[in-house]
């Protein structure tokens, strides 16, 4: 066995060990966060006493922080599971509207809360895309949420989706993007999409997601 092969094997073993370690750590942290979520929820909705305004604000902020951390840890753990091969994406044909509907429903609610105008232009003639519906919807929910959060009140977020060319369907999210490095949420979404052969790119004030489309049987047989 050559030195290069030994190094490759050692690097592979280390990567596997790190993945297992991160999986264990994120699992432990998620369990601890869940232990904190319940008492926070009880304190905020408790009939045993009335909280003053400052106490309620502090508990609400703590609950929001814990919930956000829990979501981030769940996403990270899913990525680790994908890298370990513990989860295999279930890639199947799905209509564009069916793929986007759950994420758009959540985005609509977030836009209303943030007082942001959400504009939709979703083609009903686009071919079916090839995607893992669960992973794709999670990634789309994430990038839409980031777009809305980065847009000031009374601002606009526009979502346009349709066939880009014969090989892909493109979802374009136009929004006010804050300057600075790419957010952790977007990086995690990119990894979730890459696992199912989709692609996410960020441009100034625009996020683009591309999915491969279902090939017609005649084209596939050639």
Number of C-alpha atoms within 10 A of each C-alpha: 5 7 8 9 10 11 11 12 12 12 12 12 12 12 14 15 13 14 19 15 13 16 20 13 14 21 15 11 16 20 13 13 17 13 11 15 18 11 13 17 13 11 17 17 13 12 8 8 9 12 14 8 8 9 13 15 13 11 16 16 12 15 20 14 12 19 16 12 15 20 12 17 19 16 20 19 20 19 21 21 17 17 16 17 10 11 12 13 18 12 17 13 17 18 17 25 16 12 20 19 12 14 20 20 12 14 22 18 12 17 24 13 11 16 16 19 17 19 14 13 12 15 14 11 11 18 22 22 26 24 26 22 20 13 21 25 21 16 25 24 20 19 25 26 20 17 25 30 18 17 21 14 15 11 16 19 22 18 20 15 23 19 21 13 10 11 14 21 24 22 23 20 23 21 24 18 20 13 9 6 6 11 11 10 16 22 14 19 24 20 20 28 24 14 19 21 16 22 18 22 12 14 9 11 16 17 20 18 21 22 25 22 22 19 16 9 8 7 7 8 7 5
